[in-house]
Amino acid sequence: MSHNPPELKYAKSHEWARLEEDGSVTIGITDHAQEALGDVVFVETPTEGDAIAAGDQAGVVESVKAASDIYAPVGGEVIGVNEGLEDEPERVNSDPYNDGWFFRLQPADTGELDVLMTAEEYAAMCDEDS
């Protein structure tokens, strides 16, 4: 059973978004997504300074089973990437909501977070899919 922290917002494409105190948004993939992928062996993140719109492809995560695109749940400018994933992509499996985050952006419109799902809504969607 996947754990979905209640303070996060969730996209249908299985990314999570966390609004930070400084107004930035941290993005990664959900526990459900990493479980479905299996052992993660490579992560491609966007580049700092990239402008990304909500729904745009923002990277790739590869596992021993498959490769999957990562999408931006909200739009904005990329202000940081998790460089630790370059040497330790398995962090996505061991701690998807903390050490396994993918990138941070300065959102163009924090209102875009309001259209994302709550933890309960995301869990219900995952239950329907299984």
C-alpha positions, 0 to 999 in steps of 0.5 A: 500500500502506497503512502501519500503525504497529506500536505502534498498535491498530486497529478494524474500522471503520478507526480507530487508537488510540495509548496515550500515556505519560500514559495517554490514548489518541489516535484517528484514522483509518488510512492505508487509510481516508483513501486510500479516502475521497480528499481530506478536506475537513471533519472533525467531532470530538467536544467536550471533556468528552464521554463516549463508549463504545467503538463510539459515533459520535464524529465525521464525516469528509467527503471529495470522494467521501463522508462517513463516521462516526468511531467510538470504538475505546475508551470514555472522556472526550474530553480534547482535539481536533485543532483544526488539522483545522478549518482544514486537514482535508487533514492527515488525508490527508498524515499520518493517524498524526501531524498528522491525529489526531482526538481524545484521551480518558482511557479508562475501561478501557485493557483495551478496547485489548486487543480491537483488532487489531494492525497485522498483523491490520488489514492482513490484514483490509484485504487480504481486503476488497480 
